[in-house]
Amino acid sequence: MDLRFSKEDEAFRLEVRTFINDNLPADIRERSRLGYAFRKEDTVAWQRILNKKGWAAYSWPVEYGGPGWTPTQRMIFQEEIMMGNAPEVLGFNITMIGPVLMHFATQEQKDYFLPRARNLDDWWCQGFSEPGAGSDLASLKTAAVRDGDDYVVNGQKIWTSTAHNADWCFVLVRTDPHAKKRQEGISFILVDMKTPGITVRPIISIDGSHHLNEVFFDNVRVPVKNRIYEENRGWDVAKYLLGNERTGIARLGKSKERLAYAKELARDVQQHGRPLIEDPAFRRRAAQIEVDLKALELTQLRVVSGAKANAGKPDPFSSILKIKGTELLQETSELVMDVGGPLAMPGWAKELSAMSNQPPYGPDWAPAMAGPYLMLRAASIYGGTNEIQKNILTKAVLGL
Ligand SMILES: Cc1cc2nc3c(=O)[nH]c(=O)nc-3n(C[C@H](O)[C@H](O)[C@H](O)COP(=O)(O)OP(=O)(O)OC[C@H]3O[C@@H](n4cnc5c(N)ncnc54)[C@H](O)[C@@H]3O)c2cc1C
């Protein structure tokens, strides 16, 4: 197992970096650098630029319009996207529904949906979790009852990220409430979000943003031809999809970018009359994160170089990537916020400016620091909680 990048990989990294530098609109880059979330139009615009280049579906084979890259090239591409402050390609489209369609869909479904997913003509969302079904997903209750050529869907999903932006949702529904095993009565269907009977209600998260939603289904008619794979075999599809979801979840590039940003700001911020970057406590903390990032990078390379041997099956070691990756996302966003100190509290900065009757107080980088810190507390929950990842590791790796 080679844990170094080859000369070809390094040349590829440079090619990707140069393309991002030359083609990413400056306003999108700057908003992200300051810590603001990407808007829908940013993600759509950038994904279409990538699609023109043939890179949007970065993990797809050539026959479906992907670049046919190696696992290492995909990893480098994702890292460069994050380090370059470009919007990540929409995971719902590219790493979730795309591979599912390639593996399980009919030719007609592939021909219609895959090119549209690549170019972000359709924005997809994921309707899996319900109020009583998260980690224990198989207990989901949303029901689909056959009526002629349609299913009639009733029930509720929750935590549906970006459902308010979405054109389509892939949904797990219960089609056989009497199945012996809960997993055996589930089907995987594609739902047009404009269908009558769907209500999307926002959930505003602690950072004040609208990313999450509840989605209600009230007698929603979904054509049977929009089912993927066999009726009552949706669990196989879901397991395949979740295996793919977990591989890119470390988001190493984002943590690297945030650490570099914290160090850059710490050169300007003064503490006791000296730049913060000279403070031994800050330096120790930044160095520890750097060491942890290096270790994570090596683990990621190990998983990536083992990908061929695993022949598409999820590697239990990707649970380590999820756990350590999300811990580092949380640590680096906290470091950035600590560099801002009290100015990173938007309310405090506003109050100071009101008290002194001055324009908004503090530098332009301060107000957006708290948002990502708060939002990233959720990173250890989404994509399979970190406790569930530890369960996987104890069973699959330690054999307990
Ligand atoms: C920001 C965000 C975005 C999301 N986006 C989507 C989305 O787009 N689509 C979608 O379908 N879902 C989405 N989710 C939902 C996410 O998949 C669930 O929140 C997650 O699976 C956990 O389920 P739960 O919230 O029901 O918590 P629960 O499963 O009820 O867990 C509660 C707590 O108990 C622990 N726990 C549960 N079971 C075990 C066990 N067996 N052993 C040890 N500990 C356990 C968990 O780790 C957790 O700490 C999102 C969640 C978040 C926070």
The ligand as an SDF file (V2000), in Angstrom:
LIG
                    3D

 53 58  0  0  0  0  0  0  0  0999 V2000
  -27.7250   18.8500    9.8460 C   0  0  0  0  0  0  0  0  0  0  0  0
  -28.4430   17.5810    9.5570 C   0  0  0  0  0  0  0  0  0  0  0  0
  -28.8070   17.2590    8.2660 C   0  0  0  0  0  0  0  0  0  0  0  0
  -29.5370   16.1060    7.9900 C   0  0  0  0  0  0  0  0  0  0  0  0
  -29.9490   15.8700    6.7110 N   0  0  0  0  0  0  0  0  0  0  0  0
  -30.7450   14.7860    6.4580 C   0  0  0  0  0  0  0  0  0  0  0  0
  -31.2830   14.5960    5.1530 C   0  0  0  0  0  0  0  0  0  0  0  0
  -31.0470   15.3770    4.2390 O   0  0  0  0  0  0  0  0  0  0  0  0
  -32.0900   13.5290    4.9560 N   0  0  0  0  0  0  0  0  0  0  0  0
  -32.3840   12.6290    5.9340 C   0  0  0  0  0  0  0  0  0  0  0  0
  -33.0930   11.6680    5.6700 O   0  0  0  0  0  0  0  0  0  0  0  0
  -31.8800   12.7950    7.1960 N   0  0  0  0  0  0  0  0  0  0  0  0
  -31.0850   13.8560    7.4720 C   0  0  0  0  0  0  0  0  0  0  0  0
  -30.5810   14.0590    8.7460 N   0  0  0  0  0  0  0  0  0  0  0  0
  -30.9870   13.1420    9.8000 C   0  0  0  0  0  0  0  0  0  0  0  0
  -29.8770   12.2620   10.3340 C   0  0  0  0  0  0  0  0  0  0  0  0
  -29.6220   11.2100    9.4360 O   0  0  0  0  0  0  0  0  0  0  0  0
  -30.3430   11.7510   11.7100 C   0  0  0  0  0  0  0  0  0  0  0  0
  -30.4150   12.8780   12.5640 O   0  0  0  0  0  0  0  0  0  0  0  0
  -29.3780   10.7370   12.2770 C   0  0  0  0  0  0  0  0  0  0  0  0
  -29.4340    9.5470   11.5650 O   0  0  0  0  0  0  0  0  0  0  0  0
  -29.7050   10.4330   13.7590 C   0  0  0  0  0  0  0  0  0  0  0  0
  -31.0510   10.1090   13.9190 O   0  0  0  0  0  0  0  0  0  0  0  0
  -31.9620   10.8400   14.9990 P   0  0  0  0  0  0  0  0  0  0  0  0
  -31.8020   12.3120   14.8430 O   0  0  0  0  0  0  0  0  0  0  0  0
  -33.3260   10.2630   14.9050 O   0  0  0  0  0  0  0  0  0  0  0  0
  -31.3140   10.4650   16.4020 O   0  0  0  0  0  0  0  0  0  0  0  0
  -31.4690    9.0880   17.1660 P   0  0  0  0  0  0  0  0  0  0  0  0
  -31.2340    7.9460   16.2470 O   0  0  0  0  0  0  0  0  0  0  0  0
  -32.7390    9.1080   17.9540 O   0  0  0  0  0  0  0  0  0  0  0  0
  -30.2350    9.1540   18.1470 O   0  0  0  0  0  0  0  0  0  0  0  0
  -30.2290    9.9570   19.3390 C   0  0  0  0  0  0  0  0  0  0  0  0
  -28.9060    9.7250   20.0710 C   0  0  0  0  0  0  0  0  0  0  0  0
  -28.8170    8.3200   20.4650 O   0  0  0  0  0  0  0  0  0  0  0  0
  -27.6290    7.7450   19.9320 C   0  0  0  0  0  0  0  0  0  0  0  0
  -27.9210    6.3680   19.5150 N   0  0  0  0  0  0  0  0  0  0  0  0
  -28.9740    5.9390   18.7800 C   0  0  0  0  0  0  0  0  0  0  0  0
  -28.8880    4.6080   18.5740 N   0  0  0  0  0  0  0  0  0  0  0  0
  -27.7500    4.1890   19.1670 C   0  0  0  0  0  0  0  0  0  0  0  0
  -27.0870    2.9100   19.2790 C   0  0  0  0  0  0  0  0  0  0  0  0
  -27.5920    1.8160   18.7420 N   0  0  0  0  0  0  0  0  0  0  0  0
  -25.9200    2.8640   19.9610 N   0  0  0  0  0  0  0  0  0  0  0  0
  -25.3720    3.9910   20.5280 C   0  0  0  0  0  0  0  0  0  0  0  0
  -25.9550    5.2200   20.4450 N   0  0  0  0  0  0  0  0  0  0  0  0
  -27.1190    5.3140   19.7790 C   0  0  0  0  0  0  0  0  0  0  0  0
  -27.2720    8.5870   18.7280 C   0  0  0  0  0  0  0  0  0  0  0  0
  -25.8820    8.4950   18.4330 O   0  0  0  0  0  0  0  0  0  0  0  0
  -27.6730    9.9820   19.1950 C   0  0  0  0  0  0  0  0  0  0  0  0
  -26.6520   10.5460   19.9890 O   0  0  0  0  0  0  0  0  0  0  0  0
  -29.8520   15.2020    9.0470 C   0  0  0  0  0  0  0  0  0  0  0  0
  -29.4630   15.4940   10.3490 C   0  0  0  0  0  0  0  0  0  0  0  0
  -28.7810   16.6730   10.6160 C   0  0  0  0  0  0  0  0  0  0  0  0
  -28.4150   16.9740   12.0400 C   0  0  0  0  0  0  0  0  0  0  0  0
  1  2  1  0
  2  3  1  0
  2 52  2  0
  3  4  2  0
  4  5  1  0
  4 50  1  0
  5  6  2  0
  6  7  1  0
  6 13  1  0
  7  8  2  0
  7  9  1  0
  9 10  1  0
 10 11  2  0
 10 12  1  0
 12 13  2  0
 13 14  1  0
 14 15  1  0
 14 50  1  0
 15 16  1  0
 16 17  1  0
 16 18  1  0
 18 19  1  0
 18 20  1  0
 20 21  1  0
 20 22  1  0
 22 23  1  0
 23 24  1  0
 24 25  2  0
 24 26  1  0
 24 27  1  0
 27 28  1  0
 28 29  2  0
 28 30  1  0
 28 31  1  0
 31 32  1  0
 32 33  1  0
 33 34  1  0
 33 48  1  0
 34 35  1  0
 35 36  1  0
 35 46  1  0
 36 37  1  0
 36 45  1  0
 37 38  2  0
 38 39  1  0
 39 40  1  0
 39 45  2  0
 40 41  1  0
 40 42  2  0
 42 43  1  0
 43 44  2  0
 44 45  1  0
 46 47  1  0
 46 48  1  0
 48 49  1  0
 50 51  2  0
 51 52  1  0
 52 53  1  0
M  END
$$$$
